[in-house]
Amino acid sequence: MAISYNEQERVFKLDTPHSTYLIGIVDTEGFLGHVYYGRRIPDDNMTYLLRLGESRVPSIKNRERLSFYDALPTEYPGHGIGDLRQSCLSVETPEGYRACGLTYRDHKIYGGKPKLEGLPATYGGEEDCETLELIAQDRTLGLTVRLYYTAFKKIDAICRSVRVENTTGKPLRLDCVLSACLDMDNQDFDLITLHGNWALERMISRKRLGWGKQGVSSLRGISSHQEQPFMALVESTATQTQGQVYAMNFVYSGNFLGQVEMHQQGQLRMVMGINPVDFSWKLVEGESFQAPEVVMVYSSCGLDGMTHAFHDLYRNHLVRGPYKDKPRPSLVNNWEATYFDFNTEKILEIGREAAAAGIEMLVLDDGWFGKRNSDSSSLGDWFVNEEKLPGGLKRLTDELNKMGLRFGLWIEPEMVSPDSELYRAHPDYALQIPGREPTQSREQLVLDISRKEVRDHVYGMLHAVLSSAHVEYIKWDMNRALADVYSPALAPDAQGELYHRYVLGVYEMQERLLTDFPDLLLENCSSGGGRFDPGMLYYSPQIWTSDNTDAIDRLKIQEGTALVYPLSTMGAHVAACPSHTNYRSTPFETRGHAALPGCFGYELDLTQLTPQEKAMIPVQLEEYRKYGPVFRTGDYYRLASFSENHEYDVLMAVSKDKTIAVIDYVQVMTRYRLKSAHIRLAGLDENRYYRCSETGEVHSGAGWMFGGMLLPKLKGDFLSRLIVLEAVEE
Ligand code: DGJ
């Protein structure tokens, strides 16, 4: 049983394989106290952790009610009545009263997990998980709040969401509805977050937790290149393999807040949800507001435990569709090969090279529609530019299909160029504030996707194009942050809903696309990795990781990404050299090894390769065919990080049955070594024996893990090796 309720102690117990989460109902008033989250424990009364004897409960000492509110470890804090830490729920009544506080009303425990209407979320049946629906209320307002907790039976993850129901008989305005809160004492924590910028997303930051409020956020309308909706509190001594980790990740693709507040004598409050800045929601009587989901992971065995829980959860209970458990096709994308300068003949030329080398799919990127010969026009004009592609997509795809290549297409549905037929016909479709010049970015404006007629209009055009040819893959791009966020479709006092309604609109459009084209492989993208988040993974099993395709920068970007997201979700390509982003040149083989763990492809002009490079493509494709499944479905280990050692990078993936392991080793900066570098492997079966592809040596799993492996000495910078360990028959 994953979830139980002890009536005598009035405690809910949520168990995952290695963690326990306890919620207590406190005092005659029924406050919801957070008792414990950590390593799994048996049935035990742990309510002493609430320290109720120290700041007396109101029924005993009402004169100290405020300090009770302000110190109780709380499941879901309201505001305005005395808990003066960060609140999760803030409401305003028509009279202007701004206060609420929740107490227990009822609960349900059931198998499986309910869907979140209109929102992405993890899923699972009765065999996978159990859900606690804790029904709370603000007695004065008559407000109902449902707190959902789903505990997974085989994965150390608890997924939380919140639904606010206006049962007050009056309209209300919600000013803040966060999705999860975790109150606990500081345990000498560091805070790990992922930050970055365009072309260098998800750099790992680890710093000592300080006093006051700290964390991550976005107000860009997308989860962003700059910060990730992820944070982890880790014991300062924690490593990849040891120490406690408490992590939160938000299943959402818009503005977010993730915050840890250290206050008073070292008590912590960790929260995550929709950013309350620029958010408000009018909740009329009888309606409800569903806040998106937060995934909480606890690991007592370091960062590897956290990473494995996220990877297993997302691969099995978030990603959907026909490609969920399938190898992703190897592809060539023409973006860095041609940019906007192509025609049918050029694409077919690349296609012929691709087919000859054994690549499976060709993806036609930006520039195939309207009059788009640069990035300054035509977004919104989703019809084929017949000057470039006479005969339309049909002729092109037919030709490519004849060569044995499948076809994929780039689109950017949320945008409009001021120089476009769409904008000339419907300028009001773009987000803009009346009387103010709208802010352009890449010479484009954002469509008001919150409006159904705008979605229908754009979707109608896309549907026609996609139905005109055999399109098997879509790259859905989104190339700017939101600004001028105003919609004439919303009342003046409802403009605070627009950011969230925009995200809901994107989700609705992607769901429609997947419903109408159920065999489609969808890849999300946002100027590279600007919207790489679990919300998007619900719709697309893979996301373009970064516009930076340099193999060495990619090691860092993919390392930060893989801390949370499975390798199977990362688009990774062998690109042109010198790199178009940082002008670095790296060997073709190394570019292959850097891209191999992800959804593998090429992004360069195949017609311009040297004979040696061309000859390497079938070798790389064979490696992808053989070892791609290990990266895609196995356990990932970050063995050595170039960001930390400034010399080399080693990642490893081990198949779940522990029969094969692949070690991806890149020597970035050579230094003189009297002795070879030495790493300890991970994840093998201690008692089995494994043969190394590099040396032919056979050692036990225990030997490789505890004794370690001596890395081959490579003579030069940016060199790499793919080393395979295969279990030998006993
Ligand atoms: C940004 C994407 O990340 C690139 O891969 C490419 O598709 C361009 N947009 C096209 O405009």
Residues whose N, C-alpha, C, O or C-beta is under 5 A from the ligand:
A	BS01	DGJ	W335 D365 D366 D477 C525 S527 G528 D547
